Amino acid sequence: MQANQLISEFTAIYGSSPEEIQLYFGPGRVNLIGEHTDYNNGYVFPCALSFGTYLAIRKTNEPFFEFHSEGFQYSARIPLQDNYQKEGAEWVNYPLAVIEMFLRKGNKTGGLQLYYSGNIPPAAGLSSSASIEMVTAFALNDIFKWNYNILDLIHLSQKAENEFIGVSCGIMDQFAVGQGKKDHAIFLDCETLDFQLVPLYVPGYRLVITNTNKKRGLGDSKYNERVGECRKAVEFLSVGTEINSLGDLDLERFFKFQHLITDETVLKRARHIVTENYRVLEAVKALKSKHFVSFGQLMVQSHESLRDDYEVTGYELDSLVDIMLNQKGVLGARMTGAGFGGCTVAFVKNENLDEFILKVSEAYFEKTGLKSEFYLPEVGDGVKRLL
């Protein structure tokens, strides 16, 4: 989106003013491998995308915030307060959550006009919520000169999601939005927050994200249930070995003590987390050493574990991945995000891309009655100021 277009849309809503309009961008993200490991203090391997959330924002002397979005009809004028509550199930809860977290730290804002415009499909598992949170946090920190660093803003945005929105997410989404770098993926240890930027270059292949168009909302999904099941696994294992989270376990230690988990469902959840952490480590090695076939195979194994042990895929995601893996030129494919709908991520040979999109869309519609959508983003930078 061009800056002048965003400013034009902003002034069409709020009018002209001598006050400066400032522009910011927060990307979406896709996770290449390492799913549901972040809230278990494990490893993840996401990258920021070239599409995301644009924010035009302007200070005012009025005692309220004004919120508008290009993507949602709902708009709001909310008075400046000492604390905030949810506005039903509306999208403004995400920027309000960030504002509330800043207030709890003792920061005071003035009146603001905010206009959000983006091209991340909502409820697709590409972190539209973290994108909104991070671009809001980054903009407010910049405008009011609060001097928080990017890691502070990542933690604050995660807390906004956990405590205000009510989703027990880990730190991966906000971290990828905050620390993304063009043409690189982020190998992140979610316990220590140590990370490496790994060049994401698979010669001859294109990153393809496909939306199942099976909508889901994290707050009312089984996401929080999975968080609880992982905590139960830690309780079982703590009887025989010192452990704070499932991310503490390597494969050898897990298989030695897995008998302590007497609930079969909880055992399956734990097995996914531990084996998924191993797959992330192997995937990073494979990518660095240019063993791209191995990288693709690990993506497929990840999906199978998410399907069989973690049970977060569902008919639509499984159908889409199965169809993809039967096409020419597919290196690997898997669900990405929380699951229960949303998107898949795949690497497809450039020469087979058009045929891939045509055949997958036809077969998926025939099997599910849903129209898939295909996105071909570049791997982009993290949250930033545009103007």
MARRONU-495756 format. One record per residue (C-alpha): residue number from 1; residue in three letters; chain; x, y, z. Coordinates in steps of 0.02 Angstrom, whole numbers. Layout:
BEGIN
<pt NUM Ala A <X Y Z>>
...
! end
This chain:
BEGIN
<pt 1 Met A <0 0 0>>
<pt 2 Gln A <63 173 -44>>
<pt 3 Ala A <83 302 94>>
<pt 4 Asn A <-21 432 2>>
<pt 5 Gln A <-165 309 -15>>
<pt 6 Leu A <-164 274 172>>
<pt 7 Ile A <-159 461 212>>
<pt 8 Ser A <-300 492 89>>
<pt 9 Glu A <-409 360 172>>
<pt 10 Phe A <-366 428 344>>
<pt 11 Thr A <-413 608 300>>
<pt 12 Ala A <-573 550 217>>
<pt 13 Ile A <-628 486 387>>
<pt 14 Tyr A <-550 611 508>>
<pt 15 Gly A <-526 766 401>>
<pt 16 Ser A <-372 874 378>>
<pt 17 Ser A <-274 946 523>>
<pt 18 Pro A <-107 1032 551>>
<pt 19 Glu A <-60 886 663>>
<pt 20 Glu A <58 761 583>>
<pt 21 Ile A <-8 593 522>>
<pt 22 Gln A <117 454 557>>
<pt 23 Leu A <119 286 468>>
<pt 24 Tyr A <174 116 533>>
<pt 25 Phe A <175 -65 472>>
<pt 26 Gly A <166 -230 566>>
<pt 27 Pro A <187 -388 461>>
<pt 28 Gly A <94 -550 471>>
<pt 29 Arg A <194 -706 502>>
<pt 30 Val A <195 -887 451>>
<pt 31 Asn A <274 -1026 553>>
<pt 32 Leu A <374 -1144 445>>
<pt 33 Ile A <388 -1279 579>>
<pt 34 Gly A <373 -1290 769>>
<pt 35 Glu A <187 -1282 807>>
<pt 36 His A <114 -1263 983>>
<pt 37 Thr A <290 -1273 1053>>
<pt 38 Asp A <304 -1088 1097>>
<pt 39 Tyr A <194 -1093 1253>>
<pt 40 Asn A <292 -1249 1305>>
<pt 41 Asn A <457 -1153 1304>>
<pt 42 Gly A <513 -1247 1149>>
<pt 43 Tyr A <584 -1203 979>>
<pt 44 Val A <495 -1117 834>>
<pt 45 Phe A <545 -1065 659>>
<pt 46 Pro A <433 -925 592>>
<pt 47 Cys A <461 -784 469>>
<pt 48 Ala A <380 -614 444>>
<pt 49 Leu A <282 -585 284>>
<pt 50 Ser A <271 -443 160>>
<pt 51 Phe A <86 -418 198>>
<pt 52 Gly A <19 -357 363>>
<pt 53 Thr A <-66 -214 455>>
<pt 54 Tyr A <-43 -31 411>>
<pt 55 Leu A <-81 101 543>>
<pt 56 Ala A <-107 286 512>>
<pt 57 Ile A <-114 380 676>>
<pt 58 Arg A <-127 562 731>>
<pt 59 Lys A <-124 648 900>>
<pt 60 Thr A <-273 756 948>>
<pt 61 Asn A <-319 871 1092>>
<pt 62 Glu A <-483 776 1118>>
<pt 63 Pro A <-510 665 1271>>
<pt 64 Phe A <-542 505 1175>>
<pt 65 Phe A <-474 375 1053>>
<pt 66 Glu A <-556 356 883>>
<pt 67 Phe A <-539 188 797>>
<pt 68 His A <-579 148 616>>
<pt 69 Ser A <-529 2 507>>
<pt 70 Glu A <-533 -26 321>>
<pt 71 Gly A <-576 -209 350>>
<pt 72 Phe A <-715 -197 479>>
<pt 73 Gln A <-875 -94 482>>
<pt 74 Tyr A <-866 -70 670>>
<pt 75 Ser A <-787 94 727>>
<pt 76 Ala A <-775 168 901>>
<pt 77 Arg A <-746 327 998>>
<pt 78 Ile A <-684 278 1171>>
<pt 79 Pro A <-650 406 1309>>
<pt 80 Leu A <-478 416 1389>>
<pt 81 Gln A <-488 313 1549>>
<pt 82 Asp A <-376 242 1684>>
<pt 83 Asn A <-419 64 1628>>
<pt 84 Tyr A <-516 -21 1491>>
<pt 85 Gln A <-635 -168 1472>>
<pt 86 Lys A <-674 -270 1317>>
<pt 87 Glu A <-789 -196 1186>>
<pt 88 Gly A <-890 -355 1157>>
<pt 89 Ala A <-803 -464 1028>>
<pt 90 Glu A <-747 -318 919>>
<pt 91 Trp A <-578 -297 834>>
<pt 92 Val A <-539 -140 935>>
<pt 93 Asn A <-504 -253 1084>>
<pt 94 Tyr A <-330 -285 1012>>
<pt 95 Pro A <-270 -104 1012>>
<pt 96 Leu A <-365 -74 1175>>
<pt 97 Ala A <-272 -220 1253>>
<pt 98 Val A <-106 -139 1209>>
<pt 99 Ile A <-161 30 1277>>
<pt 100 Glu A <-217 -54 1438>>
<pt 101 Met A <-46 -138 1458>>
<pt 102 Phe A <43 29 1436>>
<pt 103 Leu A <-72 108 1566>>
<pt 104 Arg A <-30 -30 1690>>
<pt 105 Lys A <153 19 1668>>
<pt 106 Gly A <110 198 1716>>
<pt 107 Asn A <113 273 1541>>
<pt 108 Lys A <-15 406 1498>>
<pt 109 Thr A <-76 441 1323>>
<pt 110 Gly A <-172 586 1247>>
<pt 111 Gly A <-312 581 1119>>
<pt 112 Leu A <-278 486 958>>
<pt 113 Gln A <-358 452 791>>
<pt 114 Leu A <-311 279 726>>
<pt 115 Tyr A <-347 202 557>>
<pt 116 Tyr A <-301 20 523>>
<pt 117 Ser A <-288 -55 350>>
<pt 118 Gly A <-219 -226 311>>
<pt 119 Asn A <-213 -374 197>>
<pt 120 Ile A <-195 -519 320>>
<pt 121 Pro A <-348 -631 306>>
<pt 122 Pro A <-433 -633 477>>
<pt 123 Ala A <-440 -799 571>>
<pt 124 Ala A <-319 -879 447>>
<pt 125 Gly A <-179 -917 571>>
<pt 126 Leu A <-61 -786 500>>
<pt 127 Ser A <-58 -680 658>>
<pt 128 Ser A <-173 -536 614>>
<pt 129 Ser A <-196 -510 802>>
<pt 130 Ala A <-9 -501 840>>
<pt 131 Ser A <14 -387 690>>
<pt 132 Ile A <-117 -264 758>>
<pt 133 Glu A <-46 -275 934>>
<pt 134 Met A <133 -247 883>>
<pt 135 Val A <101 -106 760>>
<pt 136 Thr A <-4 -19 894>>
<pt 137 Ala A <129 -43 1028>>
<pt 138 Phe A <268 14 913>>
<pt 139 Ala A <172 169 858>>
<pt 140 Leu A <122 223 1034>>
<pt 141 Asn A <298 196 1098>>
<pt 142 Asp A <365 302 955>>
<pt 143 Ile A <236 441 964>>
<pt 144 Phe A <243 465 1153>>
<pt 145 Lys A <433 435 1166>>
<pt 146 Trp A <420 302 1300>>
<pt 147 Asn A <586 223 1251>>
<pt 148 Tyr A <538 40 1264>>
<pt 149 Asn A <645 -76 1159>>
<pt 150 Ile A <574 -201 1035>>
<pt 151 Leu A <585 -346 1159>>
<pt 152 Asp A <486 -244 1286>>
<pt 153 Leu A <351 -215 1155>>
<pt 154 Ile A <348 -400 1111>>
<pt 155 His A <320 -448 1293>>
<pt 156 Leu A <189 -313 1315>>
<pt 157 Ser A <93 -370 1161>>
<pt 158 Gln A <97 -551 1217>>
<pt 159 Lys A <31 -499 1388>>
<pt 160 Ala A <-108 -401 1302>>
<pt 161 Glu A <-161 -561 1212>>
<pt 162 Asn A <-149 -668 1369>>
<pt 163 Glu A <-228 -554 1498>>
<pt 164 Phe A <-348 -442 1401>>
<pt 165 Ile A <-399 -547 1251>>
<pt 166 Gly A <-394 -709 1350>>
<pt 167 Val A <-290 -820 1235>>
<pt 168 Ser A <-147 -914 1317>>
<pt 169 Cys A <-29 -891 1171>>
<pt 170 Gly A <159 -905 1181>>
<pt 171 Ile A <278 -771 1123>>
<pt 172 Met A <312 -832 945>>
<pt 173 Asp A <187 -725 850>>
<pt 174 Gln A <235 -560 928>>
<pt 175 Phe A <419 -605 917>>
<pt 176 Ala A <411 -643 731>>
<pt 177 Val A <315 -482 697>>
<pt 178 Gly A <441 -384 799>>
<pt 179 Gln A <606 -463 747>>
<pt 180 Gly A <572 -517 567>>
<pt 181 Lys A <703 -484 434>>
<pt 182 Lys A <683 -488 246>>
<pt 183 Asp A <728 -657 168>>
<pt 184 His A <763 -737 338>>
<pt 185 Ala A <672 -853 457>>
<pt 186 Ile A <691 -841 645>>
<pt 187 Phe A <754 -992 743>>
<pt 188 Leu A <691 -948 917>>
<pt 189 Asp A <710 -1032 1086>>
<pt 190 Cys A <550 -977 1172>>
<pt 191 Glu A <620 -1006 1347>>
<pt 192 Thr A <779 -903 1335>>
<pt 193 Leu A <725 -794 1186>>
<pt 194 Asp A <893 -828 1106>>
<pt 195 Phe A <870 -823 919>>
<pt 196 Gln A <961 -838 754>>
<pt 197 Leu A <914 -763 587>>
<pt 198 Val A <929 -902 459>>
<pt 199 Pro A <931 -859 272>>
<pt 200 Leu A <771 -929 196>>
<pt 201 Tyr A <821 -974 21>>
<pt 202 Val A <757 -1133 -61>>
<pt 203 Pro A <819 -1115 -242>>
<pt 204 Gly A <687 -1147 -374>>
<pt 205 Tyr A <544 -1153 -248>>
<pt 206 Arg A <412 -1028 -194>>
<pt 207 Leu A <335 -1009 -22>>
<pt 208 Val A <147 -1039 -41>>
<pt 209 Ile A <18 -1007 95>>
<pt 210 Thr A <-155 -1078 65>>
<pt 211 Asn A <-311 -1031 163>>
<pt 212 Thr A <-435 -1171 197>>
<pt 213 Asn A <-569 -1039 226>>
<pt 214 Lys A <-626 -1143 373>>
<pt 215 Lys A <-643 -1003 499>>
<pt 216 Arg A <-594 -1021 679>>
<pt 217 Gly A <-567 -907 826>>
<pt 218 Leu A <-431 -946 952>>
<pt 219 Gly A <-531 -884 1100>>
<pt 220 Asp A <-671 -1009 1073>>
<pt 221 Ser A <-567 -1151 1002>>
<pt 222 Lys A <-481 -1292 1094>>
<pt 223 Tyr A <-319 -1193 1098>>
<pt 224 Asn A <-328 -1156 1284>>
<pt 225 Glu A <-376 -1338 1314>>
<pt 226 Arg A <-213 -1394 1234>>
<pt 227 Val A <-117 -1274 1346>>
<pt 228 Gly A <-198 -1356 1497>>
<pt 229 Glu A <-159 -1532 1435>>
<pt 230 Cys A <24 -1486 1417>>
<pt 231 Arg A <26 -1422 1596>>
<pt 232 Lys A <-49 -1588 1653>>
<pt 233 Ala A <91 -1679 1562>>
<pt 234 Val A <219 -1577 1660>>
<pt 235 Glu A <130 -1624 1822>>
<pt 236 Phe A <139 -1809 1780>>
<pt 237 Leu A <322 -1802 1730>>
<pt 238 Ser A <374 -1698 1881>>
<pt 239 Val A <346 -1851 1991>>
<pt 240 Gly A <502 -1932 1918>>
<pt 241 Thr A <609 -1794 1841>>
<pt 242 Glu A <638 -1610 1870>>
<pt 243 Ile A <543 -1516 1736>>
<pt 244 Asn A <466 -1343 1720>>
<pt 245 Ser A <396 -1361 1544>>
<pt 246 Leu A <391 -1489 1404>>
<pt 247 Gly A <523 -1387 1316>>
<pt 248 Asp A <647 -1449 1447>>
<pt 249 Leu A <642 -1625 1375>>
<pt 250 Asp A <745 -1700 1236>>
<pt 251 Leu A <687 -1860 1153>>
<pt 252 Glu A <793 -1977 1261>>
<pt 253 Arg A <731 -1903 1425>>
<pt 254 Phe A <550 -1902 1367>>
<pt 255 Phe A <550 -2085 1315>>
<pt 256 Lys A <633 -2131 1480>>
<pt 257 Phe A <496 -2050 1584>>
<pt 258 Gln A <342 -2054 1472>>
<pt 259 His A <270 -2200 1571>>
<pt 260 Leu A <233 -2076 1711>>
<pt 261 Ile A <96 -1998 1603>>
<pt 262 Thr A <-52 -2113 1637>>
<pt 263 Asp A <-179 -2015 1535>>
<pt 264 Glu A <-166 -2072 1353>>
<pt 265 Thr A <-227 -1906 1282>>
<pt 266 Val A <-103 -1806 1385>>
<pt 267 Leu A <36 -1925 1332>>
<pt 268 Lys A <-3 -1892 1148>>
<pt 269 Arg A <1 -1704 1176>>
<pt 270 Ala A <171 -1716 1262>>
<pt 271 Arg A <240 -1830 1126>>
<pt 272 His A <196 -1702 993>>
<pt 273 Ile A <284 -1560 1086>>
<pt 274 Val A <444 -1656 1118>>
<pt 275 Thr A <457 -1729 943>>
<pt 276 Glu A <410 -1562 865>>
<pt 277 Asn A <553 -1477 957>>
<pt 278 Tyr A <669 -1608 883>>
<pt 279 Arg A <598 -1577 709>>
<pt 280 Val A <632 -1390 724>>
<pt 281 Leu A <814 -1422 767>>
<pt 282 Glu A <831 -1543 621>>
<pt 283 Ala A <741 -1425 501>>
<pt 284 Val A <859 -1282 542>>
<pt 285 Lys A <1009 -1396 514>>
<pt 286 Ala A <935 -1456 350>>
<pt 287 Leu A <904 -1280 286>>
<pt 288 Lys A <1078 -1220 336>>
<pt 289 Ser A <1160 -1369 251>>
<pt 290 Lys A <1047 -1353 97>>
<pt 291 His A <968 -1524 125>>
<pt 292 Phe A <803 -1460 59>>
<pt 293 Val A <720 -1630 33>>
<pt 294 Ser A <747 -1669 218>>
<pt 295 Phe A <674 -1500 263>>
<pt 296 Gly A <517 -1540 163>>
<pt 297 Gln A <501 -1712 243>>
<pt 298 Leu A <510 -1635 416>>
<pt 299 Met A <366 -1518 370>>
<pt 300 Val A <260 -1668 324>>
<pt 301 Gln A <306 -1760 485>>
<pt 302 Ser A <257 -1605 583>>
<pt 303 His A <84 -1606 504>>
<pt 304 Glu A <61 -1791 540>>
<pt 305 Ser A <104 -1763 724>>
<pt 306 Leu A <-14 -1615 735>>
<pt 307 Arg A <-149 -1724 658>>
<pt 308 Asp A <-123 -1884 758>>
<pt 309 Asp A <-49 -1832 926>>
<pt 310 Tyr A <-102 -1651 950>>
<pt 311 Glu A <-266 -1667 855>>
<pt 312 Val A <-278 -1486 797>>
<pt 313 Thr A <-293 -1509 609>>
<pt 314 Gly A <-468 -1564 558>>
<pt 315 Tyr A <-546 -1622 396>>
<pt 316 Glu A <-511 -1465 294>>
<pt 317 Leu A <-327 -1446 339>>
<pt 318 Asp A <-294 -1632 318>>
<pt 319 Ser A <-382 -1635 151>>
<pt 320 Leu A <-284 -1486 88>>
<pt 321 Val A <-115 -1555 141>>
<pt 322 Asp A <-154 -1727 68>>
<pt 323 Ile A <-203 -1649 -98>>
<pt 324 Met A <-46 -1541 -101>>
<pt 325 Leu A <70 -1687 -68>>
<pt 326 Asn A <-1 -1776 -220>>
<pt 327 Gln A <47 -1633 -338>>
<pt 328 Lys A <206 -1613 -440>>
<pt 329 Gly A <346 -1506 -372>>
<pt 330 Val A <294 -1501 -189>>
<pt 331 Leu A <443 -1504 -71>>
<pt 332 Gly A <338 -1511 88>>
<pt 333 Ala A <173 -1450 160>>
<pt 334 Arg A <93 -1435 331>>
<pt 335 Met A <-37 -1341 429>>
<pt 336 Thr A <26 -1180 508>>
<pt 337 Gly A <-39 -1080 655>>
<pt 338 Ala A <-151 -1142 793>>
<pt 339 Gly A <-249 -1259 681>>
<pt 340 Phe A <-436 -1296 686>>
<pt 341 Gly A <-444 -1213 516>>
<pt 342 Gly A <-336 -1075 447>>
<pt 343 Cys A <-190 -1102 328>>
<pt 344 Thr A <-61 -1221 262>>
<pt 345 Val A <118 -1179 214>>
<pt 346 Ala A <210 -1265 72>>
<pt 347 Phe A <361 -1249 -41>>
<pt 348 Val A <319 -1276 -225>>
<pt 349 Lys A <431 -1278 -378>>
<pt 350 Asn A <414 -1118 -478>>
<pt 351 Glu A <385 -1215 -639>>
<pt 352 Asn A <240 -1311 -562>>
<pt 353 Leu A <160 -1165 -470>>
<pt 354 Asp A <17 -1125 -590>>
<pt 355 Glu A <-32 -1307 -611>>
<pt 356 Phe A <-19 -1332 -422>>
<pt 357 Ile A <-139 -1190 -384>>
<pt 358 Leu A <-264 -1248 -515>>
<pt 359 Lys A <-266 -1431 -466>>
<pt 360 Val A <-265 -1402 -278>>
<pt 361 Ser A <-407 -1276 -286>>
<pt 362 Glu A <-514 -1392 -393>>
<pt 363 Ala A <-483 -1548 -288>>
<pt 364 Tyr A <-506 -1456 -122>>
<pt 365 Phe A <-672 -1381 -177>>
<pt 366 Glu A <-732 -1550 -239>>
<pt 367 Lys A <-687 -1630 -72>>
<pt 368 Thr A <-745 -1496 50>>
<pt 369 Gly A <-858 -1375 -43>>
<pt 370 Leu A <-744 -1232 11>>
<pt 371 Lys A <-644 -1116 -101>>
<pt 372 Ser A <-461 -1107 -53>>
<pt 373 Glu A <-359 -948 -70>>
<pt 374 Phe A <-175 -943 -115>>
<pt 375 Tyr A <-50 -812 -55>>
<pt 376 Leu A <125 -791 -124>>
<pt 377 Pro A <207 -668 -3>>
<pt 378 Glu A <388 -622 9>>
<pt 379 Val A <480 -646 173>>
<pt 380 Gly A <484 -471 246>>
<pt 381 Asp A <546 -359 386>>
<pt 382 Gly A <473 -338 560>>
<pt 383 Val A <367 -195 627>>
<pt 384 Lys A <428 -23 574>>
<pt 385 Arg A <386 159 547>>
<pt 386 Leu A <346 207 367>>
<pt 387 Leu A <322 395 381>>
! end
